Amino acid sequence: MLSRQNSKLIQAFIAIILFFSLGLVIKYWPDTVIAFDQTIQESVRGQLPNLSTRFFKLITVVGNTVSQIAIAIMSVTFCYLKKWYPQARFIAVNAIISGICILSLKLIFQRVRPTLTHLVFAGGYSFPSGHSMGTFMIFGSIIILLQYYMPKSIWKLLCQGTLGLLIFLIGLSRIYLGVHFPTDVLAGFILAYGILNLTAYIFLSKDWLKKVK
């Protein structure tokens, strides 16, 4: 029977393989994902009602680079002030890896953004979605720490559920606003999931994550 740590390692490698498989398909056989992307885009965007547009414009700001950096810094600072040093490093490491991966992978795959009307400004390349991957990495780090260190309670479920919902809505906002293909968002989620499992495996196997006092 697999231990929880070994399970994380396996999940990490599966997710990373899935990400690069999807990336290769998009780079060399982009026509194969057109129908998938268009179907989801049409379902999510609909007639672009004003209320939905205002909502998603607001939500997407939470996933902006400046917001991600601010949230990561505040989270790390909070942990350091509480003397939760391994937990602070866990968040910091994942945030840094996220930034490096987003910048480098966009240059590697160089996918042009959708030709749909962009409801917000977005520059650079499209794959993977930086908003989706970055928020998944940072909020996901916090979700993992809550899982290990927060006692079972309705508040724990509420905190984790809220963070999970934010991750989903930020990814959805990028599709709705026309600045990312659904496969960009999916790829960001998949890779973030893989890296989080890998870093969690490393930290746990090295006993770098310990019960807070």
Buried (B, 14 or more C-beta within 10 A) or exposed (E): EEEEBEEBBEBBEBBBEBBBEBBEBBEEEBEEBEEEBBEBBEEBBEEEEEEBBEBBBEBBBBBBEEBBBEBBEEBBEEBBEEEBEBBBBBBBBBBEBBBEBBEEBBEEBEBEBBEBEEBBEBEEBBBBBBBBBBBBBBBBBBBBBBEBBBEEEEEBEEBBEEBBEBBBBBBBBBBBBBBBBBBBBBBBBBBBBBBBBBBBBBBBBEEBBBEBE
